[in-house]
């Protein structure tokens, strides 16, 4: 699967950047990779939550 990636400008506070950079380093990712990972997980959790709500 060869997905094209979109480039977006993103403005972060210095403190948030530092937190993300430290987290990324702990998990052996780049800051960009960490942000992409976190967004992917958030979307996955959201979809999972919608499926549970529909099944109730």
N, C-alpha and C positions, 0 to 999 in steps of 0.2 A: 504494500500500500504506500504509494508515493504522494502524500498530501502536500499541497503547496501551503506555505505559511504566510500569514499576513504580517506586515510590519505596522506597528502602531506606536505613536509617541506616548510615553508614560512618565508622568511627573510624580515623584515620591519625595516625602520629607527625608531629610538627612538621617533622622533617627530610624525611620522605617527601612531605609536602604541598608543601614548598618546591621539591623536585626536580620534582614533577609540575607545579607552577605554572610553573616556568621552561621545562619541556619544552612545555607547552601554549602558552605565549607564543611560543616559537620556531616552532610550527606553526599559529599563529593560531587556537587553539581555547580554549574555556573549560576549567577544570580538570575539570568534569563531562564535557564533550565528550571530553577526552583520556582519561579513565578509561574511558568507554564505548568509544572507539576501540580502546584497548589490550585490553580484555576481548573485544571482537568479533574482533580479530585473533588472540588466543589461542585462542578457540573454533574459528575457521577453521583454524588450524594444527593443532589437535588432531584435527579431522575429517579433514584432509588426511593426517595421520600414520596414522590408523586405516585409511584406504583403502589406503595403501601397504602396511601390515602384512597386510591381507587379501589383497593381490595377490601376496604372496611365496610 
